[in-house]
Amino acid sequence: MEENYLVARRKAILLTGGAIKVSTDFRPPFPLSRSTAGPGAGTHSMVFCFDGTRVKKTISTHEGDFELVKSGDRYLIMHNNEILTNNVTFQPTIYHAPEQAFFNLSTNCIYSCKFCTSPRLDKRITKSLDSDRIVDMILTSYHRGGLKAVALTSAVESSPQKTVDRMIEIVKRVRKELPTMPIGVEPYVDCLEQIDSLREAGADEIKLNIETYDREIFDKVCGELDFDWILEAIAYAAKVFGHGKVTSNVILGMGETDEKLLEGIEALAMRGCVATLRPIRLNDMNREAMEEALGRPDPISPDRLLRLARSHKEILKRYDLDTRSINTMCHECGCCDVVPFRDL
């Protein structure tokens, strides 16, 4: 248990820090990942593995809070001139995540959540990803080997219904070709029938994001969305997909108290939903909007992240929930969060 905690602490330090500096002659063994959704959207990053866990971090040849150093035939990650972790290895992403084909169908969005960087990305990134191409890329990855899950997310380009319809089409086609492949979907829905349709199409798991359980913060950063409707949709999704097969992002670091955040995690658990506790990541694309909405946020400490992850685990236990029963999307990937039951 103590060793698990020490590994989780190293991971928490990496997750709450900045980029990893690499030497100018470092040659990544795999193509770098350029995410169009999630904490690393818009950056070039790679997956670093150590002691049974992994993190996805932006790399830079110019500066960073950490430094990748080669020592003989192994790599170390240094922090504040000390070894943070050694025996570091690298893992490729298939699409966005290790062992998953996780596609963002569109970065254009009719909503303007302040923390989200997807709408601010170059529109050419996903322009050529039509449904045919996405299905072909998924099937090619499967036949190449190593694919363990498929996941779809998307901004809401014109309407929730049109986005859900596109997800349904892709899910049906993948399910027909890969009948046992775990498939997860992360839509924004505006009617309960959309949840039914995604399940009927063949999706196994669904993520419906509440983002924060602090209503005042929610109104400032997601003011175009409906807090109570999202909770209603989450409760309904747990009935359709099953207890523990629904997840929801809860962002850490937007000025919320620990008490309010844990209250939200429990409110989700009561509905059969597993929260994804996600540290906020600010960059040049979202910092100004976030600071205008909330002021300059206090940095997230590794100790706070670990403390909340432990409390999160205890809440999940009380409601017979376990992240290890989730086979797609963020809990299965584990690169951006300290995941209860998997990391500690």
BELGIGI-V269470 format. One line per field, one symbol per residue. phi: phi as a letter, one per 30 degrees, with the letter a starting at -180 (. if undefined). burial: b if it has 24 or more other C-alpha atoms within 12 Angstrom, else e. A space follows every 10 residues. Layout:
BEGIN
phi=???
burial=???
END
This chain:
BEGIN
phi=.ddedddddd dddddcccdc dbddcdcedb edccdcaidc eiccbbccca hibabcbdcb ccaldbbdbc bicbcbccbh ibddachdbb bdcdbibdib ccccdacdbd cbddddcedc dedddceddd dedddddddd ddddjjdcab bbbadcdbae ddddedeeed eedddddbdc ddbcbbcccb addddedddd dkdcbbcbcd iacddddedd cbddcceddd dddddddddd djeicbbadb dcjcjddddd ddddedddde ciccdcdcdd bcbddbdddd dddbiddddd dedddddddd dedddeedch badddccbid dddidcbdce icca
burial=eeeebebbbb bbbbbbbbbb bbeeeeeeee ebbbbbbbbb bbbbbbbbbb eebbbbbbbb eeeebbbbbe eeeebbbbbe eeebbbbbbb bbbbbbbbbb bbbbbbbbbe bbbbbbbbbb beeebbeeee beebbebbbe bbeeeebbbb bbbbbbbeeb bebbbbbbbb bbbbbeebee bbbbbbbbbb ebebbbbbbe bbbbbbbbbb bbbbeebbeb bbeebebeeb bbbbbbbbeb bbbbbbbbbb bbbbbbebee bbebbbbbbb bbbbbbbbbb bbbebbeebb eebbeeeeeb ebebbbbbbb bbbebbeeee bbbbbbbbbb bbbbbbbbbb bbbb
END
